[in-house]
Amino acid sequence: MRHGRGRPLRAAHASQSGMVLIQVIAFSIILAMITFALVSLTISEYATVTAADKGMRALYIADAAVERAITVLRADKDWNDNASDTTGAEKNMNFNQTTWLPKQPLYDKFQAGGAGNVENVAYPAGGGLNSGTYSIYLKQATDPGDNRSDDIWIRALGTAAGATRAIEIKLHRLTPLDFSVYSAQSFQVSQGGGNVTMHGSAYFFQDLGLKAVQTGLYNDRPIHAGDTAPYLNQIYVKGTLDMSTGNSSVGTAAQPMYGVHAGSINLKNNGTQNLYTQEMDHVVPSIPYPNVAGYISSTLTNQTYANLLMPGQLTMALCVNNGAVWSTQTPSNITFGPSSKFTIPASTYTTCGDGQETNSANYAALWDSSQAVPLTLNSTFKNKPIVVPGTITMSQTVKYSGVATFIANAGGATGLSVSGQILASTPASGSTCGYATPSSMPSSDVLAFIVAGNVSMAGSGNTCNQENDVVIIASYNGTSTFSSTFKVQIYGVIITEQLTTSQNPDFYQMPDMLTYLPSPVTQLATNGVTMPVVVKQWHELSN
């Protein structure tokens, strides 16, 4: 006998089986789509990671190339002498070219495999798996205030497995001339009422103690004439910056220093010190002191001086006017004083008394105390120093025009003694003391002294009799001093082994000083020493 309900049950079961099949197919399709998406994502992620890895490797190589460029350029004393130095780092540069093209590769005389241009150099050396290449190109620095000898642009390219990254960096050779004040010995301002002030950048090779009441270092002077505040002045102290007592100031709230860098910093426990800076750290480059003795010796040996010295180089020639008569005198020392007129003959002029004494081709400097600007410096000879075998004395205020560098080869004595002031024809203080602006210093007037001994200035209690527009580099066996009898204001550069601050001198940075310094001064700054190279600007080029 049949069971009447069997067929409907079988029908219902078949219908459910079809639905399951559809669900399985749909799930399989979705699973396949997910699998495909994951595979595609994995492939894409792998490609992205691989590309990023190649790019980072290329960037690391470019960064290493920057360090290589700094090393090579640090060893080159002048980045603007490829006309005479045919193996210098910048030998391929055309200084009439201000663009990257045509390419001007760095010349690396130290690279593995022999000297050559830095183009597609294997990195690491020897190549191999995962290696790459680097290239380094140069371009002159043309910003206002740039010095071709000490400023340069580099472009470093790194490649790895087809990826390329590029970095552009502006480098600057840091020398003592970057600062309005450079002191080789510890500099202590500890008198309670002291008011030594420094306006601009400063470097102290040992310690700087600012413990007096009104002592201050201020960021209120531009480095270049076109600069606008905030300025980029920095303080470097290789030893300890000590502000633990007194009420001194470094920067102000309105004009903080761009950077304060000290080996260590000793501040007040109560935190009341007046220290204002955008950056503070313990990274201090070592800037060697100028080798004055070596430079003077080289100048005398090679006879690369502007004036006429007598045989043995122990005396110099002066062409002295007595009424209508000119005659030769041969002193060791020189005095710029009242009621006198003389020339310092050029090295090629040996016929004093022939009526051609004041012909500009025949003198390196002309002194006539009766003139409003008594000292005329012959800028034609600015690339060679005027050598005084002994001491230089200025027994009255000396106004000067032109550019020159004097060497006082004083053998440790007081090589430069100043009783009055040393002023540019249009003094640097400007309207402060009733002078016209802008100053003729340093654009047309710069008087520099390289002193193998001490420097003494009289100074004054009258503010407008304190100014001196001058560049001074003094050195003698680590004992040279800069001192004054009364207060002085220095507009320019002071580089000395010891600063005596009992009369509270003030130091003012002059804009564009590096641009206009005479060659003997810039040559001295790097003579026989290797200076640090620092990064002024940095940016990565977009791919």
C-alpha positions, 0 to 999 in steps of 0.5 A: 500500500502506498504512502500518499505523502512521500512525493511532496516531501521529496519535492521540498527536498529538491527545492532546498538542494538547488538553493544550496547550490546557488549559495555555494556558487555565489560564495565561490565567486565572492571568494574568488573575487576576494582572492583575486583582490588580495593577490592584486593588492599583494602584487601592488604592495610588493611593487610599492614597497620595492619602489620605495625601497629603491627610492630610499636606497637612492636617497641614502646614496645621494646623502652619502654623496653630500658627505663625500662632497663636503669632505672633498671641498673641505680639503680645497682651500679656495673654491674660486681658484680653478684658473691656477689650481688645475686639480682643485675640487671646482676645476670644472666650474665656469664662473660665468655660469649661474645655472646647473647646465651644462653640467659641472661635475666635482673633481675628486682627486681622492676617489677610489680608482684614481682622481676624476670627475664625480659622475656615475661613481659606484657606491659602495666602491667595487659595486656588486648586488644592491649597489648604486651610483652617485654623481655630484655637480657644482654651481656658484653661489650668487646670493647677496653676500656670497663669497665664491671662495667660501660658498658653493652649491652642490647637487648630489644624485643617487641611483639604485636599481633604476630609482634616482633621488637628488639633493641640493645643498649650499655649503659655506666654509666657516672661518674666523672672519664669519664673526665680529669677535673671535677669541682664542682664549677664555673670555670673562666679563665678571665686573659687576658694572660691566657693559661689554656688548657684542652685536652680531655673531661671535666665536670663543674657542674656550670659555665665555663667562658673562657674569656682569650686570649689563653685558649682552650679545645681541642679534640686531645687526644684519650679516648682509646689507639686504637682510631683514630681521630676524637675522641669522647671527649665532654664538659659538662657545667651544668650552662653557657658556657661563651665565650663572651670576649677574644679569647678562643677556644673550639675545632678546625676546624680540630678537632672539639669537638664531643659534647658541652653541656651547660645549656646556652651558651653566645657567642660574638655578632659579632660571632667571637668565636672559637667554633667548635663542631659536636653537640651542645645542652642544654642537660647536665646530672647531675653527682653528685660529689664523696662523699669523706667523706662518702667513707673515713668513710666507709673505716675506719669503715669497716677497708677495707684499705691496711696498718696498722693503730694504735688503734683509727685510728689517726696514722699509722705505718711506718717501718723506716730504719736507717742504718741497723736498722728497727723500727716502727714509728707511725705518723699521716702525711707522707713525701716522701723526700730525705735521707729516706727509709721506708715501709708502712706496710701491715695491717697484718704485725706487726713485723717490725724489724724481717728482713722481712720488704721489703718482698713484702707480708709485705708492701703496699708501699716502699720508698727509696730515693736513687733509680731512681724510689724511690716509689714502690707501691705494686699492690697486694693491689691495691684494697684497699686504703692506709690510711694516717690519716693526710697529705701527703707531697712530698718534692722532685720529686717522680717517682713511679711504680705500682698501689695504692690509698692513702687517705689523711684524712686531715680534710680540711687542705692541704692534698696533698702538692707536691714540685717536680713532680709526675712521672710514671716510664715511664712518660706520656709526652713521647718524648716531654721531652725525655721519652720513649714511650709508657708510663707506665701510666696507663697500669702498673703505676697509683698513685691516691689520695683521699684527704679530703682537699686541693691540692697544687703543686709547678709547674715550669717555665721549661716545662719539670719540669711541668709534673705530672702523677696522679689521684686526687679527693679532697673534703671537705665541698665544699671548697677543692681547687686545686692550684699551685705556678707555671705552672703544666701539669696534665696527668690523672684526676683532680676532685676538688670542686674548680680549681685555674687557676692563674698559667694556668695549663694544663690537658691531658687525658690519654687513657684507664684511666677508664680501669686501675683505681684502685678499691678504685677510681672507688668505690668512684666515685659511692659511695652513689650516683646514676649516669646517664646512657647514650646510647653509641650505638644504632641499630635496628635488622632487622626482 
